[in-house]
Amino acid sequence: MISDEDFLRLFNVAMALAKPVGKATVKAQSIDVRFQEIDVDSLDLLIIGMYLCDAFAVPEAKGKEMRPETVGQMKEFLVANAGISTMDVEATIQVMA
């Protein structure tokens, strides 16, 4: 459905939106990166999850079950629970930004 590279791009956009204005972000460079390594706290993760659940059309109730520790685990959950079969990553990024 979505490549690791495209998911990283989408994740990094969502992360930039989730961080408070003026707070620097460390972009995820790998699908295997743990959230602690890129300074993503629980509030950031909640907001990122909301953006990405919306992008993948994951139902809200299902999205609340997501408990990833890595970017890859988040991708796996979203793809497994997506309400869509394909995604235009560029269009999704435009809508998010």
C-alpha positions in Angstrom: 0.0 0.0 0.0 2.7 2.5 1.0 6.5 2.2 0.8 8.7 2.7 3.9 10.1 5.8 2.3 6.7 7.4 1.6 5.6 6.5 5.1 8.6 8.2 6.6 7.8 11.3 4.6 4.2 11.2 5.8 5.3 10.5 9.4 7.8 13.4 9.4 5.1 15.8 8.1 2.7 14.7 10.9 5.5 15.0 13.5 6.3 18.6 12.4 2.6 19.4 12.7 2.4 17.8 16.2 5.3 19.6 17.7 4.7 23.0 19.4 5.7 26.0 17.3 9.4 26.8 17.8 10.3 23.3 19.1 12.9 21.6 16.9 12.1 18.2 15.4 14.4 15.4 14.6 13.3 13.7 11.4 12.9 9.9 11.4 15.5 8.6 9.0 14.6 4.9 9.4 11.4 2.9 9.8 13.1 1.1 12.7 13.8 4.2 14.8 12.3 4.2 18.3 10.2 7.3 19.2 12.5 8.1 22.2 15.4 8.4 19.8 13.7 11.2 17.9 12.3 13.0 20.9 8.6 12.0 20.4 6.8 12.1 23.7 3.4 10.6 24.5 1.5 13.8 23.5 3.4 14.1 20.3 2.6 10.4 19.5 -1.1 10.9 20.2 -1.3 13.9 17.8 0.8 12.1 15.1 -1.4 9.1 15.5 -4.5 11.2 15.0 -3.1 12.8 11.8 -2.1 9.4 10.4 -5.2 7.5 11.4 -7.2 10.2 9.5 -4.9 9.8 6.5 -5.3 6.0 6.5 -9.0 6.2 7.3 -8.5 4.1 10.5 -11.7 4.3 12.6 -11.2 6.3 15.8 -12.0 3.4 18.1 -9.4 1.2 16.4 -6.8 4.0 16.4 -7.1 4.2 20.2 -5.6 0.6 20.3 -2.4 1.7 18.6 0.6 1.3 20.9 3.7 1.5 18.7 7.3 1.9 19.9 8.8 2.4 16.5 7.9 4.2 13.3 7.6 0.8 11.6 5.2 -0.6 14.2 3.0 2.5 13.6 3.1 1.8 9.8 2.2 -1.8 10.3 -0.8 -0.9 12.5 -2.1 1.7 10.1 -1.7 -0.4 7.0 -3.4 -3.4 8.8 -6.4 -1.2 9.9 -6.6 1.2 7.0 -10.1 1.9 5.6 -8.5 2.7 2.2 -6.6 0.4 -0.2 -4.4 3.0 -1.9 -3.1 6.4 -1.0 -1.8 9.3 -3.0 1.0 10.3 -0.7 1.7 13.7 -2.3 -2.0 14.7 -2.1 -2.2 13.5 1.5 0.9 15.6 2.4 -0.7 18.6 0.8 -3.8 18.2 2.8 -1.9 17.8 6.0 0.4 20.7 5.4 
